[in-house]
């Protein structure tokens, strides 16, 4: 492993995906790579995602808008695979504009995006409350309405961005949806007896979401959104034909994928690289390189199995070190992230389902000061040794990790941009990750700052 450079290739497209349970630091790397890209595309998820960027010491949190928005001149696209809360989109737009970011002329929103409306969030919250009341395991959703919005999409009843252009059509579909969802809220989920936050309560009477409140707000938002609504598929294919470099930005992480993750403790969309094609409207032949983002350790927010989880609340322990030094709290919810050792068997599963071209290891600097590290190479499951994460929460919850012990380091790695300048033990740790996962490390992040990155092979270069 060494630092290399070569010329950028025009018309080359890169997919960036998280390889763990999300929160791997994708936002920083997408922002960094947009120095070469001319367009950035979000292709799945909703405002349950959170990407944090640090540029010249200033922190910016993004939830819906692609991370490339912080680069002047870069176009940003929200693809049809995203479920869209227009309210949250404009909150984010206004926050960025207050910070001096010009973006409305550069942001394009697919007319095929399903809309997240207030009743979706109400159902999400009420379901989790019902699970808690019944004493069953909560999924650990963000309560933002993502899952219920995807349910409407799959059931072929969703209101989509294109419906905002036709008030009568929107009203008819909205009434039908409200009849269904208000019935579920009141009859099955006990919405009349729940304490709602002020925002959701403003749409409600007697536990039911009111048509007029939702419709009036949506029509006002439609006028603001119309200049940004586009046929994103057509624009992306045209940009590629003109030689543009595109970057496809995934949200969450592979182990939260609805099909390939720790089901049922997953999100409601496909987070894997292949969904970049379906979620943006391009052919899979236009996805040339897949960069997997992984922390130098593991974290997880919410419920579900986590084989290498440590006691991250006990002061002075390695898990506590990761939690505090890594500032491990969710960008979207502020919830504490569970922390544990790096899991190579988990990453093998991610590499398999994503077809990874290379890895970017983030937060290497968080491990500074740990004198001993453990790396999970496989598991014991029902008396058998396996070297790849099984599918589904039931099997994963019974996995007992098999660890290798490696030396840590005390020298700082913060801000290092040359692999050879890393402490010897840090170099050995990274090389062992390559060996055990079978995926080459092409980038290493050594702090949240945009420029603190070691480049081994640039995804946009030959």
C-alpha positions as CSV (number, residue, x, y, z in Angstrom):
1,X,0.0,0.0,0.0
2,X,1.4,3.4,-1.0
3,X,0.3,6.8,-2.2
4,X,-0.4,6.9,-6.0
5,X,-1.8,9.4,-8.5
6,X,-3.0,9.3,-12.1
7,X,-5.1,11.3,-14.5
8,X,-8.9,11.5,-13.9
9,X,-11.1,9.7,-16.5
10,X,-14.0,11.6,-18.0
11,X,-17.4,10.0,-17.9
12,X,-16.6,7.8,-15.0
13,X,-19.2,7.1,-12.3
14,X,-18.6,6.1,-8.7
15,X,-21.0,4.7,-6.1
16,X,-20.3,5.3,-2.5
17,X,-22.0,2.9,0.0
18,X,-21.7,2.3,3.7
19,X,-20.6,-1.2,4.5
20,X,-21.6,-1.5,8.2
21,X,-24.8,-0.1,9.9
22,X,-24.5,3.4,8.6
23,X,-22.7,6.4,10.1
24,X,-19.4,5.4,8.5
25,X,-18.5,8.9,7.3
26,X,-19.8,8.8,3.8
27,X,-20.7,12.5,3.7
28,X,-17.1,13.6,4.1
29,X,-15.9,11.3,1.3
30,X,-18.6,12.2,-1.1
31,X,-17.8,15.9,-0.5
32,X,-14.1,15.2,-1.0
33,X,-14.7,13.2,-4.2
34,X,-16.8,16.0,-5.7
35,X,-13.6,17.8,-6.4
36,X,-13.6,15.5,-9.4
37,X,-17.3,14.9,-9.9
38,X,-19.7,17.3,-11.5
39,X,-22.9,15.7,-10.2
40,X,-23.9,13.9,-7.0
41,X,-27.0,11.7,-6.7
42,X,-28.9,10.4,-3.7
43,X,-30.7,7.2,-4.7
44,X,-32.5,5.8,-1.6
45,X,-33.6,6.5,2.0
46,X,-35.1,9.7,3.3
47,X,-34.4,12.3,6.0
48,X,-33.6,9.4,8.4
49,X,-30.1,9.6,6.9
50,X,-27.5,12.1,8.3
51,X,-24.2,13.1,6.7
52,X,-21.9,15.4,8.6
53,X,-19.3,17.4,6.8
54,X,-16.4,19.4,8.4
55,X,-14.9,22.0,6.1
56,X,-12.3,24.4,7.4
57,X,-13.4,23.5,10.9
58,X,-17.1,24.3,10.3
59,X,-19.6,21.4,10.7
60,X,-22.6,21.0,8.4
61,X,-25.3,18.3,8.8
62,X,-27.2,17.1,5.7
63,X,-30.2,14.8,5.7
64,X,-31.7,14.9,2.2
65,X,-29.6,17.1,0.1
66,X,-26.5,15.3,-1.5
67,X,-23.2,16.1,0.2
68,X,-21.8,17.6,-3.0
69,X,-23.9,20.7,-2.4
70,X,-21.0,22.3,-0.5
71,X,-19.0,22.4,-3.7
72,X,-19.9,25.4,-5.8
73,X,-20.9,24.4,-9.4
74,X,-21.7,20.8,-8.5
75,X,-25.2,19.7,-9.5
76,X,-27.1,17.7,-6.9
77,X,-29.9,15.2,-7.7
78,X,-32.5,13.5,-5.5
79,X,-33.4,10.3,-7.3
80,X,-36.7,8.5,-7.5
81,X,-35.6,5.9,-4.9
82,X,-35.7,8.6,-2.2
83,X,-38.8,9.1,-0.1
84,X,-39.2,12.9,0.3
85,X,-40.4,15.1,3.1
86,X,-40.8,18.4,1.3
87,X,-41.0,20.2,4.7
88,X,-37.7,18.8,5.8
89,X,-36.1,19.5,2.4
90,X,-37.0,23.2,2.7
91,X,-35.8,23.3,6.3
92,X,-32.5,22.1,5.0
93,X,-32.4,24.4,2.1
94,X,-33.1,27.5,4.3
95,X,-30.4,26.4,6.8
96,X,-27.8,26.1,4.0
97,X,-28.9,29.4,2.5
98,X,-28.4,31.2,5.8
99,X,-24.9,29.8,5.8
100,X,-24.3,31.4,2.4
101,X,-24.7,28.3,0.2
102,X,-26.4,28.9,-3.2
103,X,-28.2,25.7,-4.1
104,X,-31.7,26.1,-5.7
105,X,-30.3,26.4,-9.2
106,X,-28.2,23.3,-8.6
107,X,-30.7,21.0,-6.9
108,X,-32.9,18.7,-9.0
109,X,-35.7,16.5,-7.5
110,X,-37.1,13.5,-9.3
111,X,-40.8,13.8,-10.0
112,X,-41.0,10.0,-9.1
113,X,-40.0,10.5,-5.4
114,X,-42.8,9.2,-3.1
115,X,-43.8,11.9,-0.6
116,X,-43.5,11.6,3.2
117,X,-46.6,13.2,4.7
118,X,-47.5,13.8,8.4
119,X,-49.5,10.6,8.7
120,X,-46.5,8.6,7.8
121,X,-44.5,10.0,10.8
122,X,-47.6,9.5,13.1
123,X,-47.9,5.8,12.1
124,X,-44.1,5.3,12.5
125,X,-44.1,6.7,16.0
126,X,-47.3,5.0,17.1
127,X,-46.1,1.5,15.9
128,X,-42.9,1.8,17.9
129,X,-44.9,3.0,21.0
130,X,-47.2,0.0,20.6
131,X,-44.2,-2.4,20.5
132,X,-42.8,-0.8,23.6
133,X,-46.1,-1.1,25.4
134,X,-46.4,-4.7,24.4
135,X,-42.9,-5.4,25.6
136,X,-41.6,-6.5,22.2
137,X,-38.4,-5.4,20.6
138,X,-38.6,-2.0,18.9
139,X,-37.0,-1.7,15.4
140,X,-35.4,1.5,16.5
141,X,-36.7,3.7,13.7
142,X,-36.1,7.4,13.6
143,X,-39.8,8.1,13.8
144,X,-39.6,10.1,10.6
145,X,-42.2,8.1,8.5
146,X,-39.7,6.5,6.2
147,X,-41.0,2.9,6.5
148,X,-44.7,3.8,6.1
149,X,-43.9,6.0,3.1
150,X,-42.1,3.0,1.4
151,X,-45.1,0.8,2.3
152,X,-47.4,3.2,0.3
153,X,-45.0,3.1,-2.6
154,X,-44.9,-0.7,-2.7
155,X,-48.7,-0.9,-2.3
156,X,-49.0,1.5,-5.4
157,X,-50.9,4.1,-3.5
158,X,-48.2,6.7,-2.8
159,X,-48.5,10.4,-3.5
160,X,-45.4,11.4,-5.5
161,X,-43.7,14.6,-6.3
162,X,-45.3,14.8,-9.7
163,X,-48.7,14.8,-8.1
164,X,-47.9,18.2,-6.5
165,X,-48.3,19.7,-9.9
166,X,-51.9,18.7,-10.2
167,X,-54.0,20.0,-7.2
168,X,-57.2,18.1,-7.9
169,X,-55.4,14.8,-8.5
170,X,-53.4,15.4,-5.3
171,X,-56.6,16.1,-3.3
172,X,-58.3,12.9,-4.5
173,X,-55.4,10.7,-3.7
174,X,-54.8,12.4,-0.3
175,X,-58.4,11.8,0.8
176,X,-58.1,8.1,0.0
177,X,-54.8,7.8,1.9
178,X,-56.2,9.6,4.9
179,X,-59.2,7.3,5.1
180,X,-56.8,4.3,5.3
181,X,-54.2,5.7,7.6
182,X,-56.5,7.5,10.0
183,X,-58.4,4.2,10.4
184,X,-55.1,2.5,11.3
185,X,-54.0,5.2,13.6
186,X,-57.3,5.3,15.6
187,X,-58.5,1.7,15.5
188,X,-55.2,-0.2,15.8
189,X,-52.6,2.1,17.2
190,X,-54.6,4.1,19.8
191,X,-53.6,7.6,18.4
192,X,-56.4,9.3,20.4
193,X,-54.7,8.4,23.7
194,X,-51.1,9.3,22.7
195,X,-49.2,12.4,23.5
196,X,-48.0,13.9,20.2
197,X,-45.3,16.6,19.7
198,X,-46.5,20.0,18.8
199,X,-45.8,19.7,15.0
200,X,-47.8,16.5,14.5
201,X,-50.5,17.7,16.9
202,X,-51.0,20.7,14.7
203,X,-52.3,18.4,11.9
204,X,-54.6,16.4,14.3
205,X,-58.1,16.4,15.7
206,X,-59.1,13.6,18.0
207,X,-56.0,11.5,16.9
208,X,-56.8,11.9,13.2
209,X,-54.7,13.8,10.6
210,X,-56.9,16.4,9.0
211,X,-57.1,16.8,5.2
212,X,-57.1,20.6,5.1
213,X,-54.0,21.0,7.2
214,X,-52.0,18.6,5.0
215,X,-53.4,19.8,1.7
216,X,-52.9,23.5,2.3
217,X,-49.3,23.0,3.4
218,X,-48.5,20.7,0.4
219,X,-49.9,23.1,-2.1
220,X,-47.8,26.0,-0.7
221,X,-44.7,23.8,-0.8
222,X,-45.5,22.8,-4.4
223,X,-45.0,26.3,-5.7
224,X,-41.6,26.5,-4.1
225,X,-40.5,23.1,-5.3
226,X,-41.7,23.2,-8.9
227,X,-38.6,25.0,-10.3
228,X,-36.5,22.1,-8.9
229,X,-38.7,19.2,-10.1
230,X,-37.0,17.3,-13.0
231,X,-36.8,14.1,-14.9
232,X,-33.7,13.1,-13.1
233,X,-33.2,9.9,-15.0
234,X,-33.1,11.8,-18.3
235,X,-30.8,14.5,-16.9
236,X,-28.3,11.9,-15.5
237,X,-28.1,10.0,-18.7
238,X,-27.6,13.2,-20.7
239,X,-24.9,14.3,-18.3
240,X,-23.1,11.0,-18.7
241,X,-23.3,11.2,-22.5
242,X,-21.7,14.6,-22.3
243,X,-18.7,13.2,-20.3
244,X,-19.7,14.2,-16.8
245,X,-18.4,12.3,-13.8
246,X,-21.2,11.4,-11.5
247,X,-21.2,10.3,-7.9
248,X,-24.0,8.1,-6.4
249,X,-24.4,8.6,-2.7
250,X,-26.0,5.9,-0.6
251,X,-27.6,6.5,2.8
252,X,-27.5,4.2,5.9
253,X,-25.4,1.1,5.4
254,X,-25.4,-2.4,3.9
255,X,-26.3,-4.1,7.1
256,X,-29.5,-2.0,7.3
257,X,-30.5,-3.0,3.7
258,X,-34.1,-4.4,3.7
259,X,-32.9,-7.6,1.9
260,X,-29.3,-8.1,2.9
261,X,-29.2,-6.5,6.4
262,X,-29.9,-7.7,9.9
263,X,-33.6,-8.2,9.2
264,X,-36.0,-7.2,10.7
265,X,-33.8,-4.6,12.4
266,X,-33.2,-2.7,9.1
267,X,-34.3,0.3,7.1
268,X,-37.0,0.2,4.5
269,X,-34.9,0.5,1.3
270,X,-32.1,-1.2,-0.5
271,X,-28.8,0.5,0.6
272,X,-26.5,-1.6,-1.6
273,X,-24.7,-0.3,-4.6
274,X,-26.9,-2.1,-7.2
275,X,-29.8,0.1,-6.1
276,X,-28.0,3.2,-7.4
277,X,-29.3,2.2,-10.9
278,X,-32.9,1.6,-9.9
279,X,-33.0,4.6,-7.5
280,X,-31.7,7.1,-9.9
281,X,-32.8,5.8,-13.3
282,X,-29.6,4.8,-14.9
283,X,-28.4,1.4,-16.3
284,X,-26.1,-0.7,-14.2
285,X,-23.5,-0.5,-16.9
286,X,-23.0,3.2,-15.9
287,X,-21.8,2.2,-12.4
288,X,-18.0,1.9,-12.9
289,X,-16.5,1.8,-9.4
290,X,-18.0,1.0,-6.0
291,X,-16.3,2.5,-2.9
292,X,-17.2,0.9,0.4
293,X,-16.9,3.2,3.4
294,X,-16.1,1.5,6.7
295,X,-15.0,2.7,10.1
296,X,-11.8,1.4,11.6
297,X,-14.2,-0.1,14.3
298,X,-17.9,-0.7,14.3
299,X,-20.9,1.3,15.4
300,X,-24.7,0.8,15.4
301,X,-27.7,3.0,16.2
302,X,-31.0,1.4,17.3
303,X,-31.9,-2.2,18.0
304,X,-30.7,-5.4,16.5
305,X,-27.7,-7.8,16.8
306,X,-24.1,-6.6,16.9
307,X,-21.6,-9.4,17.3
308,X,-18.6,-7.4,18.2
309,X,-20.3,-4.9,20.5
310,X,-18.4,-3.7,23.6
311,X,-19.4,-2.2,26.8
312,X,-19.2,1.4,25.5
313,X,-20.7,3.1,28.5
314,X,-18.0,2.0,31.1
315,X,-15.4,4.7,31.4
316,X,-11.9,3.7,30.5
317,X,-12.8,0.7,28.3
318,X,-12.0,0.4,24.6
319,X,-15.8,0.8,23.8
320,X,-16.0,4.0,25.9
321,X,-12.9,5.3,24.1
322,X,-14.5,4.8,20.7
323,X,-17.7,6.4,21.9
324,X,-16.2,9.5,23.4
325,X,-13.2,10.1,21.1
326,X,-15.3,9.3,18.1
327,X,-18.2,11.5,19.3
328,X,-20.5,8.7,18.4
329,X,-24.0,10.2,18.3
330,X,-26.4,9.9,15.4
331,X,-26.5,13.0,13.1
332,X,-30.2,12.7,12.6
333,X,-31.5,11.7,16.1
334,X,-28.7,12.4,18.5
335,X,-28.9,8.9,19.9
336,X,-25.7,7.3,21.2
337,X,-24.2,4.8,18.9
338,X,-23.3,1.4,20.2
339,X,-19.5,0.7,19.6
340,X,-17.5,-2.4,19.0
341,X,-14.4,-4.0,17.4
342,X,-13.9,-4.1,13.6
343,X,-15.7,-7.0,12.0
344,X,-14.0,-8.5,8.9
345,X,-16.6,-11.2,8.6
346,X,-19.3,-8.6,8.4
347,X,-17.4,-6.7,5.8
348,X,-17.1,-9.9,3.7
349,X,-20.9,-9.9,3.4
350,X,-20.9,-6.2,2.4
351,X,-18.2,-6.8,-0.2
352,X,-20.2,-9.7,-1.6
353,X,-23.5,-7.9,-2.1
354,X,-22.0,-4.6,-3.2
355,X,-19.2,-5.8,-5.5
356,X,-16.8,-3.4,-3.8
357,X,-13.9,-2.1,-5.9
358,X,-12.1,-0.6,-2.9
359,X,-12.5,0.5,0.7
360,X,-12.1,3.8,2.5
361,X,-11.3,3.4,6.2
362,X,-12.6,6.3,8.2
363,X,-12.0,7.4,11.8
364,X,-8.6,5.6,12.0
365,X,-7.6,8.5,14.4
366,X,-10.2,7.4,16.9
367,X,-8.1,4.4,17.7
368,X,-5.1,6.5,18.6
369,X,-4.1,5.7,22.2
370,X,-5.4,2.1,22.4
371,X,-2.5,-0.1,23.1
372,X,-4.3,-3.3,21.9
373,X,-6.8,-3.9,19.2
374,X,-9.1,-6.8,18.4
375,X,-10.3,-7.7,14.9
376,X,-13.1,-10.2,14.3
377,X,-12.2,-12.7,11.5
378,X,-15.3,-15.0,11.9
379,X,-17.8,-16.6,14.3
380,X,-18.8,-19.7,16.1
381,X,-22.4,-20.4,15.3
382,X,-24.1,-23.5,16.7
383,X,-20.8,-25.3,17.0
384,X,-19.6,-24.4,13.5
385,X,-16.9,-21.9,12.5
386,X,-17.9,-19.5,9.7
387,X,-16.0,-16.6,8.2
388,X,-18.9,-14.5,6.8
389,X,-21.8,-12.8,8.5
390,X,-25.0,-14.9,8.2
391,X,-28.3,-13.4,7.0
392,X,-31.0,-12.3,9.4
393,X,-31.1,-11.2,13.0
394,X,-31.9,-14.6,14.5
395,X,-28.7,-16.3,13.3
396,X,-26.5,-13.2,13.8
397,X,-27.7,-12.8,17.4
398,X,-26.2,-16.3,18.2
399,X,-22.8,-15.6,16.6
400,X,-19.8,-15.6,18.9
401,X,-16.9,-13.6,17.4
402,X,-13.5,-15.0,16.8
403,X,-10.8,-12.4,17.4
404,X,-7.2,-11.7,16.4
405,X,-5.3,-9.4,18.8
406,X,-3.1,-6.7,17.2
407,X,-0.9,-4.1,18.7
408,X,-2.3,-0.5,19.0
409,X,-0.4,2.7,18.8
410,X,0.1,5.8,20.9
411,X,1.3,8.3,18.2
412,X,-1.3,10.6,16.7
413,X,-2.7,9.8,13.2
414,X,-4.8,13.0,13.1
415,X,-4.4,14.8,9.8
416,X,-1.9,12.3,8.3
417,X,-2.1,12.3,4.5
418,X,0.7,9.9,3.6
419,X,0.3,6.2,4.3
420,X,4.0,5.8,5.0
421,X,3.8,8.4,7.8
422,X,1.3,6.4,9.8
423,X,2.6,4.6,12.9
424,X,3.8,1.1,12.0
425,X,1.1,-0.6,14.0
426,X,-1.6,1.4,12.2
427,X,-0.1,0.4,8.9
428,X,-0.2,-3.3,10.0
429,X,-3.7,-3.0,11.2
430,X,-4.9,-1.6,7.8
431,X,-3.0,-4.3,5.9
432,X,-4.6,-7.0,8.1
433,X,-8.1,-5.6,7.3
434,X,-7.2,-5.9,3.6
435,X,-6.0,-9.5,4.1
436,X,-9.0,-10.7,6.1
437,X,-11.7,-8.9,4.0
438,X,-10.2,-9.5,0.5
439,X,-10.9,-5.9,-0.5
440,X,-8.0,-3.3,-1.2
441,X,-7.9,-0.1,0.9
442,X,-7.9,2.8,-1.5
443,X,-8.5,5.6,0.9
444,X,-8.0,6.3,4.6
445,X,-9.6,9.2,6.5
446,X,-7.6,10.5,9.5
447,X,-10.0,13.2,10.8
448,X,-13.4,14.7,9.9
449,X,-11.8,17.5,8.0
450,X,-12.2,17.4,4.2
451,X,-8.5,17.5,3.5
452,X,-7.3,14.9,6.0
453,X,-7.4,11.9,3.7
454,X,-4.8,9.4,2.5
455,X,-5.2,8.6,-1.1
456,X,-3.9,5.2,-2.4
457,X,-6.0,4.9,-5.5
458,X,-8.4,7.6,-6.6
459,X,-11.8,6.2,-7.7
460,X,-12.0,8.7,-10.6
461,X,-8.5,8.0,-11.9
462,X,-7.4,5.2,-14.2
